[in-house]
């Protein structure tokens, strides 16, 4: 049986325009003209995963237009964590590299970056991005959405994988 994560951090992130970016190193640091956020958003929509990736940046698309105090739990595991998709509305696995022992969250629209409150060991990870409370917030409730980012070491690159799809993304408003 799998143990517990070696690191757990509970924090709040800001969601703006229905998105939060997750990265370790800003794509703009290497290239001020980077279009990584646009390509990650394009990947999220075209793949119908609603989690897109480009140049080390994850774009988490949410049914929440704004939540400036969204709970985010970060977990680092020594191996792939046990499956608990039934507890989440939407779950996607992607590759994610951590450099400089930092993970950063930033709401779309140029909000200030929010750093994870604890150092995350640098390395090549597989990341499981999960969200819940989607049905409630899409119906007008505020502040009921929450998120989790699980990380574990990866041996090789893998394609993004949709593990659980929130059916609300298939509604007409999302097409």
C-alpha positions in Angstrom: 0.0 0.0 0.0 1.2 3.5 -0.9 2.2 5.7 2.1 1.7 9.4 2.4 3.2 12.2 0.4 6.6 13.4 1.4 5.5 17.1 1.1 2.0 18.6 1.5 1.3 22.3 1.2 -2.1 23.9 1.5 -2.4 27.3 0.0 -4.7 29.7 -1.9 -4.3 30.5 -5.6 -6.0 33.1 -7.8 -8.2 32.2 -10.7 -8.9 34.9 -13.2 -10.7 34.6 -16.6 -11.3 30.9 -15.8 -7.6 30.0 -15.7 -4.6 29.6 -13.4 -1.1 29.0 -14.8 1.2 26.6 -13.0 5.0 26.8 -13.7 8.4 26.5 -12.2 10.1 28.9 -14.5 8.2 31.6 -16.3 8.4 31.2 -20.1 8.9 34.9 -20.3 12.3 34.7 -18.4 13.8 32.9 -21.4 11.8 34.6 -24.1 10.0 37.9 -23.4 8.0 37.3 -26.6 6.8 33.8 -25.5 3.3 32.8 -26.5 3.3 29.8 -24.2 0.2 30.9 -22.3 -1.7 31.1 -25.6 -0.4 27.7 -26.8 -1.2 26.1 -23.5 -4.8 27.5 -23.6 -5.1 26.3 -27.2 -3.9 22.8 -26.1 -6.4 22.8 -23.2 -9.3 23.6 -25.5 -8.4 21.6 -28.6 -7.5 18.5 -26.6 -10.8 18.8 -24.6 -8.7 18.1 -21.5 -9.1 21.7 -20.2 -5.6 21.4 -18.9 -3.0 22.4 -21.5 0.7 22.5 -21.6 3.4 24.5 -23.4 7.1 25.2 -22.7 6.9 23.9 -19.1 3.7 25.9 -18.3 0.4 24.2 -17.3 -2.8 26.1 -18.0 -5.7 24.9 -15.8 -9.0 26.0 -17.3 -11.9 26.1 -14.8 -15.6 26.7 -14.9 -15.0 29.4 -12.3 -14.5 32.9 -13.9 -12.9 34.4 -10.8 -11.9 33.0 -7.4 -9.1 34.9 -5.7 -8.9 32.5 -2.8 -9.2 29.1 -4.4 -7.8 26.3 -2.2 -4.9 24.4 -3.8 -3.2 21.4 -2.2 0.3 20.5 -3.5 1.6 17.0 -2.8 4.9 15.4 -3.6 5.0 11.6 -3.7 7.9 9.2 -4.1 5.8 7.2 -6.7 2.5 7.5 -8.5 -0.1 8.2 -5.8 -3.2 6.0 -5.3 -6.1 6.8 -7.6 -9.0 8.8 -6.1 -10.6 10.2 -9.2 -14.1 9.5 -7.8 -13.4 12.4 -5.3 -12.7 14.9 -8.1 -14.7 16.4 -11.0 -11.9 16.7 -13.4 -8.4 15.0 -13.4 -5.6 15.2 -15.9 -2.0 13.9 -15.8 0.8 15.9 -17.6 4.6 16.1 -17.4 6.0 18.9 -15.3 9.6 19.9 -14.5 10.5 21.7 -11.3 13.6 23.9 -11.3 15.0 26.1 -8.5 12.8 24.2 -6.0 9.8 26.3 -6.8 6.3 25.9 -8.1 4.4 29.1 -9.0 0.7 29.8 -9.6 -0.6 32.8 -11.5 -4.1 33.8 -12.4 -4.6 34.7 -16.1 -4.6 38.3 -17.0 -1.3 39.3 -15.4 -2.1 38.7 -11.7 0.9 38.5 -9.4 2.6 35.1 -9.2 2.0 33.2 -6.0 4.8 30.9 -5.0 4.2 27.6 -3.2 4.9 28.2 0.5 7.4 25.4 0.7 10.3 24.4 -1.6 9.4 21.6 -4.0 12.5 19.5 -4.9 13.7 20.2 -8.4 13.3 17.3 -10.9 11.3 15.8 -13.7 7.8 14.9 -12.5 4.5 13.6 -13.7 1.7 15.9 -12.4 -1.9 15.1 -11.6 -4.0 18.2 -11.8 -7.5 17.8 -10.2 -10.4 20.1 -9.5 -13.8 19.7 -7.8 -16.9 21.8 -7.0 -17.3 22.5 -10.7 -21.0 21.7 -10.9 -21.8 23.9 -7.9 -19.8 26.9 -9.1 -21.1 26.6 -12.7 -24.6 26.9 -11.2 -23.7 30.2 -9.5 -22.3 29.2 -6.1 -19.1 31.0 -5.2 -16.0 29.7 -3.5 -16.9 26.0 -3.5 -14.2 25.0 -6.0 -10.9 23.5 -4.9 -7.8 22.1 -6.6 -4.9 19.7 -6.1 -1.5 19.2 -7.8 0.2 15.9 -7.1 3.8 15.4 -8.3 5.8 12.2 -8.5 9.1 11.4 -10.2 8.9 10.3 -13.8 11.4 8.1 -15.8 10.4 9.3 -19.3 8.1 11.7 -21.0 4.5 10.7 -21.4 1.6 12.2 -23.3 -1.0 14.2 -21.3 -3.8 11.9 -20.1 -7.4 12.8 -19.3 -8.3 10.6 -16.3 -11.7 12.0 -15.4 -13.7 14.6 -17.4 -16.2 16.9 -15.8 -19.4 16.6 -18.0 -20.1 20.3 -17.7 -17.2 21.1 -20.1 -19.2 19.3 -22.8 -22.1 21.8 -22.3 -22.9 24.2 -25.1 -21.3 27.1 -23.3 -18.0 25.4 -23.4 -17.9 24.4 -27.0 
